[in-house]
């Protein structure tokens, strides 16, 4: 599928702020399943954009605004072609014993707890119940996805960007970020390397997918000998060509679309406005 994405984030401050520093993970990822044709990023007030690759190989832009300003607009446009990782079917047939024999340091880091994910005994017990003795890694990961979709309630405005997975385990309510964190925790507790993915979701005219109105989140599990494969517990679907990957990491902290800070007087908090359009350009 070929998409054009427009994403605008605007902050309006109650008083002038200065010395604003921001990191942006907004450039779509490029790999064998996604080809970036065009990308444009701009800010208002204008800023000199620089970039680097972070520890997770995400493409990160950053900029500083030392002068006082009362608003900040960040706007990105991109055109990208995507292909489903599941064109050749699901990566079935790999058992749990393989998880212990094929892991390098890059993969092993996604087995541990992280800022918003805890691999606790409670989570492990839930994972064991969901696994129910089965030995196919991807089949079990799918079962975790279905369980979260079935047992958790999609409830916008009940959590925020800093909500920990433990709170979501208790309330069983949240949004795509929370569903991804819970699935990551459960899969890691079973020994399945799992990472967080931020990006966009195309919700076609005949689709009824949740989370397409803003930046979306799902997760990817690593299947030995086959690679990373995405699952979307918010919608109980495989992450296919409708999912446009931007960044990956251990959890939201590593892959947040925009992070930053500024200096300003007390009460100079910001109001946030977000506009997103994902338009299909073929078919």
C-alpha positions as CSV (number, residue, x, y, z in Angstrom):
1,X,0.0,0.0,0.0
2,X,1.1,3.5,-0.7
3,X,0.3,6.2,1.9
4,X,0.6,9.9,2.4
5,X,0.8,11.0,6.0
6,X,0.3,14.5,7.4
7,X,1.0,15.0,11.1
8,X,0.9,18.3,12.9
9,X,1.5,18.9,16.7
10,X,1.0,22.4,18.1
11,X,1.8,23.6,21.6
12,X,0.3,26.8,22.9
13,X,1.9,28.3,26.1
14,X,0.1,30.5,28.6
15,X,3.3,32.6,29.0
16,X,6.5,32.9,26.9
17,X,8.9,30.1,27.2
18,X,12.5,29.7,26.1
19,X,15.4,27.3,25.8
20,X,13.1,24.6,24.3
21,X,14.9,21.4,23.4
22,X,13.0,18.7,21.5
23,X,13.6,15.2,20.0
24,X,11.3,14.0,17.2
25,X,10.8,10.4,16.1
26,X,8.5,11.2,13.2
27,X,10.4,9.8,10.1
28,X,8.9,6.5,9.0
29,X,11.2,3.6,9.3
30,X,12.7,2.1,6.1
31,X,13.3,-1.7,5.9
32,X,12.5,-4.5,3.5
33,X,8.8,-4.0,4.2
34,X,8.5,-0.2,4.0
35,X,10.0,2.1,1.5
36,X,10.1,5.9,2.2
37,X,9.6,8.0,-0.9
38,X,9.3,11.5,0.6
39,X,9.7,13.1,4.0
40,X,9.5,16.7,5.1
41,X,9.8,18.1,8.6
42,X,9.4,21.7,9.7
43,X,8.8,23.8,12.8
44,X,7.3,27.2,13.6
45,X,9.2,29.1,15.0
46,X,11.7,27.9,12.4
47,X,14.6,25.9,13.9
48,X,17.8,24.3,12.6
49,X,17.1,20.6,12.5
50,X,19.8,18.0,13.2
51,X,19.5,14.3,13.4
52,X,21.1,11.1,14.7
53,X,20.4,7.4,15.2
54,X,19.5,6.3,18.7
55,X,20.3,3.1,20.5
56,X,17.4,1.3,18.8
57,X,18.4,2.6,15.4
58,X,15.5,5.0,15.2
59,X,16.0,8.2,13.1
60,X,15.8,11.1,15.5
61,X,15.6,14.8,14.7
62,X,16.4,17.4,17.3
63,X,16.3,21.1,17.6
64,X,16.6,24.0,20.1
65,X,14.7,27.3,20.4
66,X,16.6,29.6,22.8
67,X,14.4,32.6,22.0
68,X,11.1,33.3,23.9
69,X,8.0,32.0,22.1
70,X,4.4,31.4,23.0
71,X,3.6,28.5,20.6
72,X,5.4,25.7,18.8
73,X,4.2,23.8,15.8
74,X,5.9,20.7,14.5
75,X,4.7,19.4,11.1
76,X,5.8,16.3,9.2
77,X,4.7,15.0,5.8
78,X,5.7,11.7,4.3
79,X,4.9,9.3,1.4
80,X,5.6,5.6,2.0
81,X,5.1,2.2,0.5
82,X,4.4,-0.7,2.8
83,X,4.2,-4.5,2.4
84,X,2.8,-6.9,4.9
85,X,5.4,-9.0,6.8
86,X,2.9,-11.8,6.6
87,X,2.9,-12.2,2.8
88,X,4.4,-15.7,3.3
89,X,2.1,-16.6,6.2
90,X,2.6,-16.6,9.9
91,X,6.0,-17.6,11.4
92,X,4.7,-20.7,12.9
93,X,6.7,-23.8,13.8
94,X,9.2,-22.4,16.2
95,X,9.1,-23.8,19.7
96,X,10.1,-22.2,23.0
97,X,13.4,-24.2,23.2
98,X,14.6,-22.1,20.2
99,X,14.3,-18.9,22.3
100,X,17.2,-20.1,24.5
101,X,19.5,-21.0,21.7
102,X,19.2,-18.1,19.3
103,X,19.5,-14.8,21.0
104,X,22.1,-12.0,20.6
105,X,22.5,-9.0,22.9
106,X,20.4,-6.8,20.6
107,X,17.4,-9.2,21.0
108,X,18.1,-10.1,24.7
109,X,17.6,-6.5,25.9
110,X,13.9,-7.0,25.0
111,X,13.4,-9.7,27.7
112,X,13.9,-7.4,30.7
113,X,11.7,-4.9,32.4
114,X,11.9,-1.2,31.3
115,X,10.6,2.2,32.4
116,X,6.9,1.4,31.8
117,X,7.0,-2.4,31.8
118,X,7.6,-4.8,34.7
119,X,8.0,-8.6,34.4
120,X,6.4,-9.5,37.7
121,X,5.3,-12.8,39.2
122,X,1.7,-11.7,38.6
123,X,2.4,-11.1,34.9
124,X,4.2,-14.4,34.6
125,X,1.2,-16.3,36.1
126,X,-1.1,-14.6,33.6
127,X,1.3,-15.5,30.8
128,X,1.5,-19.2,31.9
129,X,-2.4,-19.3,32.0
130,X,-2.6,-17.9,28.5
131,X,0.1,-20.2,27.1
132,X,-1.8,-23.2,28.5
133,X,1.0,-25.7,27.7
134,X,1.4,-24.8,24.0
135,X,4.9,-24.7,22.6
136,X,4.7,-22.6,19.4
137,X,6.1,-19.2,20.1
138,X,4.0,-17.2,17.6
139,X,0.8,-19.1,18.4
140,X,1.3,-18.2,22.1
141,X,2.0,-14.5,21.2
142,X,-1.2,-14.4,19.2
143,X,-3.1,-15.8,22.2
144,X,-1.7,-13.1,24.4
145,X,-2.9,-10.5,21.9
146,X,-6.4,-11.9,21.8
147,X,-6.6,-12.2,25.6
148,X,-5.7,-8.5,26.0
149,X,-8.2,-7.5,23.3
150,X,-10.9,-9.5,24.9
151,X,-10.3,-8.8,28.6
152,X,-9.1,-5.1,28.5
153,X,-11.4,-2.1,27.8
154,X,-10.4,0.5,25.3
155,X,-11.0,3.7,27.2
156,X,-9.5,7.0,25.8
157,X,-8.6,9.7,28.4
158,X,-8.2,7.2,31.3
159,X,-4.4,7.0,31.1
160,X,-1.6,9.3,30.0
161,X,1.9,9.0,28.5
162,X,3.5,8.2,31.9
163,X,1.0,5.5,33.0
164,X,2.9,2.3,34.0
165,X,1.8,-1.1,32.9
166,X,1.1,-2.1,36.5
167,X,-1.7,0.4,36.8
168,X,-3.3,-0.9,33.6
169,X,-3.0,-4.5,34.9
170,X,-5.2,-3.4,37.8
171,X,-7.8,-1.3,36.0
172,X,-7.9,-3.3,32.7
173,X,-8.5,0.0,30.9
174,X,-6.4,2.1,28.6
175,X,-5.5,2.9,25.0
176,X,-3.1,1.5,22.4
177,X,0.1,2.4,24.4
178,X,-1.2,0.6,27.5
179,X,-2.4,-2.5,25.6
180,X,1.1,-2.7,24.0
181,X,2.8,-2.4,27.3
182,X,0.7,-5.1,28.9
183,X,1.4,-7.4,25.9
184,X,5.1,-6.7,26.1
185,X,5.2,-7.5,29.8
186,X,3.3,-10.8,29.4
187,X,5.4,-12.0,26.4
188,X,8.7,-11.1,28.1
189,X,7.6,-13.0,31.2
190,X,7.3,-16.1,28.9
191,X,10.8,-15.5,27.5
192,X,9.6,-14.0,24.2
193,X,11.7,-11.0,23.2
194,X,9.1,-8.2,22.6
195,X,9.5,-4.5,21.7
196,X,7.3,-1.5,21.5
197,X,6.4,0.1,18.2
198,X,5.1,3.6,17.5
199,X,3.7,4.7,14.2
200,X,0.5,5.3,12.3
201,X,-2.5,3.2,11.4
202,X,-4.6,3.4,8.2
203,X,-8.3,2.9,8.9
204,X,-9.9,2.3,5.5
205,X,-13.5,3.2,4.7
206,X,-14.6,-0.4,5.5
207,X,-12.4,-0.8,8.5
208,X,-13.2,-0.3,12.2
209,X,-9.7,0.0,13.8
210,X,-9.1,1.8,17.0
211,X,-6.2,4.2,17.5
212,X,-6.1,5.6,13.9
213,X,-7.0,9.1,15.0
214,X,-3.6,9.8,16.5
215,X,-0.2,8.1,16.7
216,X,-0.7,4.4,17.2
217,X,1.2,1.8,19.2
218,X,1.6,-2.0,18.9
219,X,4.4,-4.5,19.6
220,X,6.7,-6.9,17.8
221,X,7.9,-10.3,18.9
222,X,11.1,-11.9,17.8
223,X,10.8,-15.4,16.3
224,X,14.2,-17.2,16.2
225,X,15.4,-17.6,12.6
226,X,12.5,-15.6,11.2
227,X,12.8,-12.1,12.6
228,X,10.4,-9.5,14.1
229,X,6.7,-9.7,13.6
230,X,4.1,-7.2,14.7
231,X,0.8,-7.8,16.6
232,X,-1.7,-5.1,17.5
233,X,-3.6,-6.0,20.7
234,X,-5.7,-2.8,20.5
235,X,-7.4,-4.2,17.4
236,X,-6.7,-8.0,17.7
237,X,-5.0,-8.0,14.3
238,X,-1.6,-8.7,12.9
239,X,0.4,-5.6,12.2
240,X,0.3,-5.7,8.4
241,X,0.7,-3.1,5.5
242,X,-1.8,-0.8,7.2
243,X,0.6,-0.3,10.1
244,X,3.3,2.4,9.3
245,X,6.2,1.9,11.6
246,X,8.0,5.0,12.9
247,X,10.2,3.9,15.9
248,X,10.8,0.9,18.2
249,X,12.2,0.5,21.7
250,X,11.8,-1.2,25.0
251,X,8.6,0.8,25.7
252,X,7.0,4.2,25.0
253,X,9.9,6.0,26.6
254,X,12.2,4.9,23.8
255,X,9.9,5.4,20.9
256,X,7.8,8.5,21.8
257,X,7.1,10.7,18.7
258,X,8.0,13.9,20.5
259,X,9.8,14.5,23.7
260,X,11.4,17.7,25.1
261,X,11.6,20.4,27.8
262,X,11.6,24.1,28.1
263,X,12.2,26.9,30.6
264,X,9.4,29.3,31.6
265,X,7.6,31.0,34.4
266,X,5.3,29.0,36.8
267,X,2.1,28.3,35.1
268,X,3.5,28.3,31.6
269,X,2.0,25.0,30.8
270,X,1.0,24.2,27.2
271,X,-2.3,23.3,25.5
272,X,-1.8,20.5,22.9
273,X,-3.4,20.3,19.5
274,X,-2.8,17.3,17.2
275,X,-3.9,16.8,13.6
276,X,-3.3,13.6,11.7
277,X,-4.3,12.3,8.3
278,X,-3.3,9.0,6.7
279,X,-4.4,8.8,3.1
280,X,-4.1,5.9,0.8
281,X,-2.6,6.9,-2.5
282,X,-3.2,3.6,-4.5
283,X,-6.1,1.3,-5.0
